[in-house]
Structure formats: structure tokens, C-alpha cells
Amino acid sequence: MTVTPDRPTPSAAADTAPAIIDRFVAANREYAVTFRDGGMDARPVQRIAVVACMDARLDLFAALGLELGDAHVIRNAGGVVTDDTIRSLTISQRALGTRSIALIHHTGCGLLGLTEDFRRELELEVGQRPQWAVESFVDLDGDVRQSMQRVRTSPFLLHTDDVRGFVFDVHTGLLREIS
């Protein structure tokens, strides 16, 4: 498989998926002891949807000053605006009242420089080619612009006048707006 060179590969000792999931379940039990239903609606208070990369270094709630219930957060590899992203945004707008969309990509993304060879390698390994595109890129700002264009031109979205794109710097924590 193709690996991004600037990203450390998890060690075998850290590869303990069952143990980490057991920790999640235990942490959830502790959380549930003090959990109180705040009576929140599924409609986000700030009427915004955020599309961002799934990268574990992005703490979107802290970075954007969000509280639980403020926003819909849609995450995938690269923060790519795919058909499924459009599906989620359409439901967010048409059924749950959001009006604004923020797109957040980031420096050091694992999709930077990854190629469609990734799909070919998967096909060789498992005997079936993935139906999805990798959607890798080499121009971070250009990819944000492409994502904004995909949102703005979707016939399914009602509100495309407040769509803004950003690059989050994983070293400084700052957003840089892309026009």
C-alpha cells in the first residue's frame, strides 16, 4: 500500500483495536453516569454544516469554538465533497435547517500526493477494484476551491450563498481562508 512519507506508521504495539474499543465502551459507561439529556433538537443551533477531513489532529469543536449541538460535522478522508457529502448536506439543509457551509481541509493531509495507484494496489490485493475514487490532490488550495464549486453547483442544496473554504494549519492551529 502507498503510505504518505511524512506520516508515522503506527507501531505494532499500538495496533490493539479490540483493546481500544473496550476502553471506549468503559469510557462511555462513565460518561453515561453523568449524562443528562439537554433536550437538544437534531437541528444545529448555529445552522451550519462543517465538512472536514477525518484527520485525528483536527479538533473541530475546539478550533471553531463549537459546543455540542451547534453544528453538523461531516468528515471523510480529505474533507472531499463526494456524492455522499452532498447527500448529508442536502439532508442537513432541507430537513434540519442549516444555511451555511464551512469546508475545512488541512496541511499535511494524507491525500496530498496519494495517487490512484492506491486503488490499483487494492485491486491487486483483494481482487476487486473499489467503486470509489481516491480523490487525492497535489494542490491544497485548489482542492478547497473545487470542493466549494461542487457545493455551490449542486442542484440539491438550497443554500449555497454562504459557502466558505479554509485550510487548517496542523502546526499553528490557524485557519486560512481560500477565495
Beta strands, then each sheet from edge to edge (+ up, - down):
strand 1: 48-53
strand 2: 71-76
strand 3: 100-106
strand 4: 163-168
strand 5: 175-178
sheet 1: 2+ 1+ 3+ 4+ 5-
end
